[in-house]
Amino acid sequence: MLLETNVIIILILVILFASTVKTTVGFGFALVSTPLLLPILDLTIIVPIIMPLVLINDYIIAIENKQYLKPDKILPIAGSAILGIPLGIIILSNLDMYVLKIIISIIILIAALFLFTGKTITIKRERLTSMFAGFFSGILVSTSGLSGPPITIFLINQKWGKLDFRNNLALYFSIIDTVTVISLFISGFITRDTLFANLFLIPSVLIGYFIGKNILPIINQQLFRQIIIVIIMTGASLTLLTTLRG
């Protein structure tokens, strides 16, 4: 795999932007970078390149902010997500992908719009509901790549503060993305060439982390919530539009 100079420059800028977004709000790396890179690269190249970079970002956030982590709440969610991944693969193998992506995108949009109005749902059995959100997230990661929205929507509904929200999402994704990267490596998608490309892109991840880290303190809780919901809606809308055009 030999990338042209202009493609490398675009990759550097996109990864910088994606890392800034993820560091600021806790998710959105793939949600931001994938649609921007699809016009110039195939998905089978994009995913193996960006996933190790996402994992680096996950680890940095989680390790540097370990005082905010709540493993007792996050580990059951992550475990449920891992259990949901095989079911997602079965669904992917047996259902029409076109219809599936449309249904998933519409469900996410409706949920995000509901939260955007400021309304929330009172959840009495938080632990059980969180595990269901994780399981649904696992299904989505192996069917559409949209693993973030179920967890982010759940945490927004539960009114987690921005630091708890962002840092514990990093813990959650560090677990899920580790499984994803290992799977990509075993399956042969991550190669010596994709890892070589990562070497050029790691500085973009680190610079994006520094920028996002400095943006976060100046965003108040209400604005933080609105930014998250807009990112979710944008990602779901892009997936829906791309599917309909395809």
FENTAUR-V199978 format. One record per backbone hydrogen bond with DSSP energy under -1.0 kcal/mol. CO is the residue of the C=O (numbers start at 1). NH is the residue of the N-H. E is the energy in kcal/mol with one decimal. If there is no record, write none. Layout:
BEGIN
co: (CO;CO)
nh: (NH;NH)
e: (E;E)
END
This chain:
BEGIN
co: (4;5;6;7;8;9;10;11;12;13;14;15;16;17;18;19;20;21;22;28;29;30;33;34;37;37;42;42;43;45;46;47;50;51;52;53;54;55;56;57;58;59;60;61;63;65;70;70;71;74;75;76;77;78;79;80;81;84;85;86;87;88;89;90;91;96;97;98;99;100;101;102;103;104;105;106;107;108;109;110;111;112;113;114;115;124;125;126;127;128;129;130;131;132;133;134;135;136;137;138;140;140;145;148;149;150;151;152;153;154;155;156;161;162;163;164;165;166;167;168;169;170;171;172;173;175;176;177;178;179;180;181;182;183;184;184;191;192;193;194;195;198;201;202;203;204;205;206;207;208;209;210;211;212;215;216;220;221;222;223;224;225;226;227;228;229;230;231;232;233;234;235;236;237;238;239;240;241;242)
nh: (8;9;10;11;12;13;14;15;16;17;18;19;20;21;22;23;24;25;26;32;33;34;37;38;40;41;45;46;47;49;50;51;54;55;56;57;58;59;60;61;62;63;64;65;66;68;73;74;75;78;79;80;81;82;83;84;85;88;89;90;91;92;93;94;95;100;101;102;103;104;105;106;107;108;109;110;111;112;113;114;115;116;117;119;118;126;129;130;131;132;133;134;135;136;137;138;139;140;141;142;144;145;147;152;153;154;155;156;157;158;160;159;165;166;167;168;169;170;171;172;173;174;175;176;177;179;180;181;182;183;184;185;186;187;189;190;195;196;197;198;199;202;205;206;207;208;209;210;211;212;213;214;215;216;218;219;224;225;226;227;228;229;230;231;232;233;234;235;236;237;238;239;240;241;242;243;244;245;246)
e: (-2.2;-2.2;-2.0;-2.6;-2.5;-2.1;-2.8;-2.8;-1.8;-2.2;-2.9;-2.6;-1.8;-2.3;-2.6;-2.5;-1.8;-2.5;-2.6;-2.2;-2.6;-2.1;-1.8;-1.8;-1.6;-2.1;-1.7;-2.3;-2.2;-1.3;-2.8;-2.3;-2.6;-2.3;-1.8;-2.0;-2.7;-2.6;-2.3;-2.2;-2.6;-2.8;-2.4;-1.3;-1.0;-2.0;-1.5;-2.2;-2.4;-2.7;-2.7;-2.0;-2.0;-2.3;-1.7;-1.4;-1.1;-2.0;-1.8;-2.0;-2.7;-2.7;-1.7;-1.0;-2.6;-2.4;-2.5;-1.5;-2.5;-2.6;-2.4;-2.2;-2.3;-2.3;-2.3;-2.4;-2.2;-2.6;-2.6;-2.0;-1.9;-2.2;-1.1;-1.1;-1.8;-1.1;-2.3;-2.7;-1.9;-1.8;-2.4;-2.1;-2.4;-2.5;-2.1;-2.3;-1.9;-2.3;-2.2;-1.1;-3.2;-2.0;-1.5;-2.5;-2.8;-1.7;-2.6;-2.3;-2.3;-1.7;-2.0;-1.6;-3.0;-2.5;-2.3;-2.0;-1.6;-1.3;-1.4;-2.4;-3.1;-2.1;-1.3;-2.1;-3.2;-1.7;-2.1;-2.9;-2.4;-2.1;-2.5;-2.2;-2.6;-2.3;-1.9;-1.4;-2.1;-1.9;-2.1;-1.7;-1.1;-1.9;-1.6;-2.3;-2.7;-2.4;-2.1;-2.0;-2.4;-2.8;-2.5;-1.2;-1.4;-2.2;-1.4;-1.6;-2.7;-2.3;-2.1;-2.6;-2.0;-2.1;-2.4;-2.3;-2.3;-2.6;-2.7;-2.5;-2.5;-2.5;-2.7;-2.2;-2.3;-3.1;-2.8;-2.1;-2.5;-2.4;-1.7)
END
